[in-house]
Amino acid sequence: MIPELGHFALALACVLAVAQTILPIWGAYRRDSRLMGTAPALAIGQLIALATSYGALVWSSVVSDFTVLNVAENSHSLKPMLYKITGTWGNHEGSILLWCLILAICGGAVAVFGRNLPSALRARVIGVLGGSSAGFQLFAVTTSNPFVRLWPPPVDGQDMNPLLQDPGLAFHPPILYAGYVGFAIPFAFAIAALLEGRVDAAWGRWVRPWTLASWCLLTGGIALGSWWAYYELGWGGFWFWDPVENASLLPWLTGTALLHSAVVVEKREALKTWTVLLAIATFSLSLSGTFLVRSGILNSVHSFANDPTRGAFILGLLALVIGGSLLLFAFRAPSLTASGIFSPVSREGALVLNNILLCSIAAVVLTGTTYPLFAQLLAGAQISVGAPFFNATVLPLSIPLFLAMSVGPVLSWKRAALAPALMRLWWWALRRQLATRGRCLHSLSAPALG
């Protein structure tokens, strides 16, 4: 009965997500306050339905209900309770349901904490989040249903992958997914801005906290995954340039650039078009990483089983989201005129240089990760791109990036002089060096004085 309740709640959430997409956006277009007012209620209703659905899956795993195929394939009656719970997201179906739940949490968060937003902007943002949710929930209902029944059930189940029974990896996926999915909020703000045709300092101020929260969660998820791979897989380093690792690095790089460019929008109302494009690119790269992992195209310890039906569905969803958003950007971006002016030698200029270098690194990583796939698809050639390529290409771009990170914070807004900034950095470095030497001398002389 509980699995059927979870399946019904998932289907109900999908219906609510479709309504959340249509009604608020249509209401914003018609300036109908009643339709716009449905957005928060629909978002919270969808969140409650998905929380119920995911709770049903967790309960089925906790009580070892092996009549549920997902539980039978990924759990065992003798497995510790921690891994019974965390095992729900250690497989394809459960991870997709978790993704849908986190996306619904994002919509609920905007509904609850976005009360200070203009009603039309809030309705459009929640509507775009509803559309993203509807796509993934339809994917879960049609091709990745976690509540499929199995009869006769096995006695004890089949257990999950021993490599996944680890505390580090138990909490790595939800944190990583929260970072991935969290960038749906800046994406929704970007699409809403394109629909409305306006980006201003207030828009940058609203986008930046959501971007920062998503960036922090994605950073934590990547760090946990690197730590797990280091001590569990014995790769010999915290970063191995594994293709799925790169898939998570790409939105982190563009998300970092987005976080910095949003500051320029807030302070100077400049880089409007660029910031909107970065918001679209970051969420698109998150979706692309999902496609690469769950389609089975990338061979990695992180990837899930190959399933052409699932891969084709995600590819279609990817084409719809990325293609539709870029088409909207092409039509509406010219209306987002920049009003702020700043000198190249300024804090804004340093942030622009930061953006260029981060996006250049992202382009290099994307090329090295996807080139073997296209080479095999188009020419049938088996090509491997590994750490030597990435180390040789990323390092030359990282050095000026670190230099820009050092100089940028000491530059003034709008217009600055480079020489005084470098002088302040030189004095700061000299003082730090003298303080370090003083501590070293004190530590060496302390035993002799004793």
C-alpha positions in Angstrom: 0.0 0.0 0.0 2.8 2.5 0.9 4.5 2.1 -2.6 1.2 2.7 -4.3 0.8 5.9 -2.2 4.3 7.0 -3.3 3.5 6.3 -6.9 0.2 8.2 -6.7 1.9 11.2 -4.9 4.6 11.3 -7.7 1.9 11.4 -10.4 0.0 14.1 -8.4 3.2 16.1 -8.2 3.6 15.9 -11.9 0.1 17.3 -12.5 0.8 20.1 -10.0 4.1 20.9 -11.7 2.3 21.3 -15.1 -0.3 23.6 -13.5 2.6 25.5 -11.8 4.2 26.0 -15.2 1.1 27.2 -17.1 -1.0 29.3 -14.6 1.5 31.7 -13.1 3.3 32.5 -16.4 0.0 33.0 -18.2 -1.2 35.1 -15.3 2.0 37.3 -15.5 1.4 37.7 -19.2 -2.2 38.7 -18.7 -1.4 40.7 -15.5 -4.0 38.6 -13.7 -3.2 38.7 -10.0 -5.4 35.7 -9.2 -3.5 33.4 -11.6 -0.1 34.8 -10.4 -1.2 34.2 -6.8 -1.6 30.4 -7.5 2.2 30.1 -7.9 3.2 29.7 -4.2 0.4 27.4 -3.4 1.1 25.1 -6.4 4.8 25.1 -5.5 4.2 24.1 -1.9 1.6 21.5 -2.9 4.1 19.9 -5.3 6.7 19.9 -2.6 4.4 18.1 -0.2 3.5 15.5 -2.8 7.1 14.8 -3.7 8.1 14.6 0.0 5.3 12.1 0.5 6.6 10.1 -2.6 10.2 10.1 -1.4 9.1 9.2 2.1 7.3 6.2 0.8 10.4 5.0 -1.0 12.5 5.5 2.2 9.9 3.6 4.2 9.9 0.7 1.8 13.7 0.5 2.1 13.7 0.8 5.9 11.1 -2.1 6.3 12.8 -4.1 3.6 9.8 -4.4 1.3 11.3 -6.5 -1.4 8.1 -6.5 -3.4 9.4 -3.1 -4.6 11.9 -3.9 -7.4 14.1 -0.9 -6.5 14.4 -2.0 -2.9 15.1 -5.6 -3.9 17.9 -4.6 -6.3 19.6 -2.1 -4.0 19.0 -3.2 -0.4 19.4 -6.2 1.9 17.6 -7.2 5.1 20.9 -7.2 7.1 22.2 -3.9 5.8 22.8 -1.2 8.5 19.9 1.3 8.8 22.1 4.2 7.6 22.7 2.5 4.2 19.1 1.4 3.9 18.1 5.1 4.0 21.0 6.4 1.9 20.7 3.5 -0.5 17.5 5.1 -1.8 19.5 7.6 -3.7 22.4 5.2 -4.6 20.6 4.0 -7.7 19.2 5.5 -10.9 15.4 5.6 -10.0 16.0 6.8 -6.4 18.5 9.5 -7.5 16.0 10.9 -10.1 13.3 11.0 -7.4 15.7 12.8 -5.1 16.5 15.3 -7.9 12.8 16.0 -8.3 12.4 16.5 -4.6 15.3 19.0 -4.4 13.9 20.8 -7.4 10.5 21.1 -5.6 12.3 22.3 -2.5 13.8 25.1 -4.7 10.3 26.1 -5.9 9.0 26.0 -2.3 11.9 28.1 -1.1 11.2 30.8 -3.7 7.5 30.7 -2.7 8.3 31.1 1.0 11.3 33.4 0.9 10.5 35.4 -2.3 7.6 37.4 -0.9 9.6 40.6 -1.4 9.8 40.0 -5.2 7.5 41.8 -7.6 4.5 39.6 -8.1 5.0 39.1 -11.9 8.7 38.2 -11.5 7.9 35.8 -8.7 5.2 34.1 -10.7 7.5 33.7 -13.7 10.3 32.3 -11.6 8.1 29.8 -9.9 6.5 28.9 -13.3 9.9 28.2 -14.9 10.9 26.0 -11.9 7.6 24.2 -12.3 8.4 23.5 -16.0 11.8 22.0 -15.0 10.1 19.9 -12.3 7.5 18.6 -14.7 10.1 17.4 -17.2 12.0 15.3 -14.6 8.8 14.0 -12.9 7.5 12.9 -16.2 10.8 11.1 -16.7 10.4 9.4 -13.3 6.8 8.3 -14.0 7.4 7.0 -17.5 10.9 5.5 -17.6 12.4 5.6 -14.1 9.5 4.6 -11.8 11.0 3.7 -8.4 7.8 1.9 -7.2 7.6 -0.9 -9.8 6.5 -4.1 -8.0 8.3 -7.5 -8.1 6.7 -10.9 -7.5 7.8 -13.2 -6.1 10.0 -11.1 -3.9 13.5 -12.3 -2.9 14.1 -13.4 0.7 16.9 -10.9 1.6 17.4 -8.7 -1.5 20.5 -8.2 -3.6 22.3 -5.5 -1.6 23.9 -2.4 -3.0 27.4 -1.8 -4.5 29.9 -2.3 -1.6 31.8 0.8 -2.8 28.7 2.9 -2.1 28.4 1.7 1.5 30.6 4.5 2.8 29.7 7.5 5.0 31.4 9.9 2.6 29.5 8.7 -0.4 26.3 8.3 1.7 26.0 12.1 2.0 27.8 13.1 -1.2 24.9 12.6 -3.7 22.2 14.8 -1.9 24.7 17.6 -1.3 25.9 17.4 -4.9 22.4 17.3 -6.3 21.4 20.2 -4.1 24.2 22.2 -5.8 23.2 21.0 -9.3 19.5 21.6 -8.8 20.0 24.8 -6.9 21.3 26.5 -10.1 17.7 26.1 -11.4 16.8 29.1 -9.4 19.2 31.5 -11.1 18.2 29.9 -14.4 14.5 30.6 -13.6 15.4 34.2 -12.7 17.2 34.5 -16.1 14.3 33.2 -18.1 11.9 35.4 -16.1 14.1 38.4 -16.9 14.1 37.5 -20.6 10.3 37.2 -20.6 10.0 40.5 -18.8 12.7 42.2 -20.7 14.3 43.8 -17.7 17.5 43.2 -15.6 18.5 45.7 -13.0 20.5 46.0 -9.8 17.6 44.6 -7.8 17.6 41.5 -10.1 21.3 41.0 -9.4 20.7 41.4 -5.6 18.0 38.7 -5.7 20.0 36.2 -7.8 23.2 36.4 -5.9 22.2 34.7 -2.6 20.6 31.8 -4.5 23.7 31.4 -6.6 26.0 31.5 -3.6 24.0 28.8 -1.8 24.0 26.5 -4.8 27.7 27.1 -5.3 28.5 26.3 -1.7 26.5 23.1 -1.9 28.1 22.0 -5.2 31.5 22.7 -3.7 30.8 20.6 -0.7 29.4 17.8 -2.8 32.5 17.8 -5.1 34.8 17.8 -2.1 33.1 14.9 -0.4 33.2 12.9 -3.7 36.9 13.7 -4.2 37.6 12.6 -0.6 35.7 9.3 -1.1 37.5 8.6 -4.4 40.9 9.3 -2.8 40.6 6.8 0.1 38.1 4.3 -1.3 39.2 3.9 -4.9 42.9 4.6 -4.3 43.3 6.9 -7.3 46.4 8.5 -5.8 44.9 12.0 -5.7 41.9 14.0 -4.8 41.1 14.8 -8.5 41.6 12.2 -11.2 40.0 14.1 -14.2 37.4 11.3 -14.4 34.7 12.2 -17.0 32.0 12.3 -14.4 34.1 14.4 -12.1 34.5 16.8 -15.0 30.7 16.8 -15.5 30.4 18.2 -12.0 33.3 20.6 -12.4 31.8 22.3 -15.4 28.8 23.9 -13.7 31.0 24.8 -10.8 33.3 26.8 -13.0 30.5 28.7 -14.8 28.6 29.0 -11.5 31.7 30.7 -10.0 31.7 33.1 -13.0 28.0 33.7 -12.5 28.5 34.5 -8.8 31.0 37.2 -9.7 29.2 38.7 -12.6 26.0 39.0 -10.5 28.0 41.3 -8.3 28.8 43.6 -11.3 25.1 43.6 -12.2 24.2 44.6 -8.6 26.9 47.3 -8.3 27.0 48.8 -11.8 24.1 47.3 -13.8 26.6 46.1 -16.3 27.2 42.6 -17.8 23.4 42.0 -17.8 23.4 39.9 -21.0 26.5 38.0 -20.0 25.1 37.2 -16.5 21.8 35.9 -18.0 23.7 33.7 -20.4 25.9 32.4 -17.6 22.8 31.5 -15.6 21.4 29.5 -18.6 24.8 27.9 -19.3 25.3 26.8 -15.6 22.0 25.0 -15.3 22.4 23.6 -18.9 25.7 22.1 -17.9 24.1 20.6 -14.8 21.5 18.9 -17.0 24.2 17.8 -19.4 26.1 16.2 -16.6 22.9 14.3 -15.7 22.5 13.1 -19.3 26.1 12.0 -19.6 25.9 10.0 -16.3 22.5 8.5 -16.6 22.6 7.7 -20.3 25.6 5.3 -19.8 27.6 7.2 -22.4 30.4 7.9 -20.0 32.2 4.9 -18.5 33.0 5.7 -14.9 32.6 4.2 -11.4 30.1 7.0 -10.8 27.8 6.3 -13.8 24.6 4.3 -13.7 23.5 1.5 -16.0 23.2 2.1 -19.7 19.5 2.4 -20.8 18.9 3.9 -24.3 15.3 4.8 -23.5 16.3 6.8 -20.5 19.2 8.4 -22.4 16.9 9.4 -25.2 14.3 11.0 -22.8 17.0 13.0 -21.0 18.5 14.1 -24.3 15.1 15.3 -25.5 14.6 17.2 -22.2 18.1 18.6 -22.5 17.4 19.8 -26.1 14.1 21.4 -25.0 15.5 23.3 -22.0 18.8 24.4 -23.6 17.4 25.0 -27.1 14.3 26.8 -25.8 16.3 29.0 -23.4 18.9 29.9 -25.9 16.3 30.7 -28.5 14.5 33.0 -26.0 17.9 34.6 -25.2 18.5 35.2 -28.9 15.2 37.1 -29.3 15.1 39.0 -26.0 18.8 39.6 -25.0 19.1 42.8 -27.2 16.6 44.5 -24.9 18.9 44.0 -21.9 21.0 47.1 -22.4 23.8 47.8 -19.9 23.8 51.2 -18.2 26.9 51.0 -16.0 30.3 52.1 -17.3 33.6 51.2 -15.7 37.3 51.3 -16.5 39.2 48.1 -17.5 41.5 48.7 -14.5 38.9 48.4 -11.8 37.3 45.8 -9.6 34.7 45.2 -12.2 37.4 44.8 -14.8 39.1 42.2 -12.6 35.8 40.3 -12.3 35.4 40.4 -16.1 38.9 38.9 -16.5 37.9 36.3 -13.8 34.9 35.4 -15.9 36.8 35.1 -19.1 39.4 32.8 -17.5 36.8 30.6 -15.7 34.8 30.2 -18.9 38.0 29.4 -20.9 38.8 26.6 -18.4 35.3 25.3 -18.6 35.6 25.3 -22.4 38.8 23.3 -22.2 37.4 20.8 -19.7 34.2 20.4 -21.8 36.2 19.8 -25.0 38.5 17.2 -23.3 35.5 15.4 -21.8 33.3 15.3 -24.9 35.8 15.0 -27.7 36.3 11.2 -27.2 32.5 10.8 -27.5 32.2 12.7 -30.7 35.4 11.0 -32.1 33.8 7.6 -31.5 30.4 8.7 -32.8 31.7 10.4 -36.0 34.8 8.4 -36.9 34.6 5.3 -34.8 37.9 6.1 -33.2 38.7 5.1 -29.6 40.4 8.1 -28.1 41.3 8.6 -24.4 41.8 12.0 -22.9 43.3 11.9 -19.5 45.1 13.9 -16.8 48.2 14.9 -19.0 45.9 16.9 -21.4 43.9 18.6 -18.7 47.0 19.5 -16.6 48.8 20.9 -19.6 45.8 23.1 -20.7 44.2 24.1 -17.5 47.3 25.1 -15.6 48.3 28.0 -18.0 44.8 29.4 -17.5 44.8 28.9 -13.8 47.9 31.0 -13.1 46.5 34.3 -14.4 43.2 33.4 -12.7 44.9 33.2 -9.3 46.7 36.5 -10.0 43.4 38.2 -10.9 41.9 36.8 -7.7 44.8 38.4 -5.7 44.7 41.8 -7.3 41.0 42.3 -7.9 39.9 42.7 -4.2 42.3 45.6 -3.6 41.1 47.5 -6.7 38.5 50.3 -6.4 35.1 50.1 -8.0 34.5 51.8 -11.4 38.1 53.2 -11.8 41.4 52.2 -10.1 45.1 52.6 -10.5 47.1 49.4 -10.8 50.4 50.6 -9.3 49.0 51.5 -5.8 47.1 48.2 -5.7 50.3 46.2 -6.4 52.1 48.3 -3.8 49.5 47.4 -1.2 49.8 43.8 -2.1 53.6 43.9 -1.9 53.5 45.5 1.6 50.9 42.9 2.7 53.1 40.0 1.4 56.2 41.5 3.0 54.5 41.9 6.4 53.2 38.3 6.2 56.7 37.1 5.4 58.3 39.0 8.3 55.6 37.7 10.7 56.2 34.1 9.5 59.9 34.4 10.0 59.3 36.0 13.5 57.2 33.0 14.5 59.8 30.5 13.2 62.6 32.3 15.1 60.5 32.3 18.3 59.7 28.6 18.0 63.5 27.8 17.5 64.6 29.9 20.4 62.0 28.7 22.9 63.7 25.4 23.6 67.0 27.1 24.2 65.4 29.6 26.6 63.8 26.7 28.4 
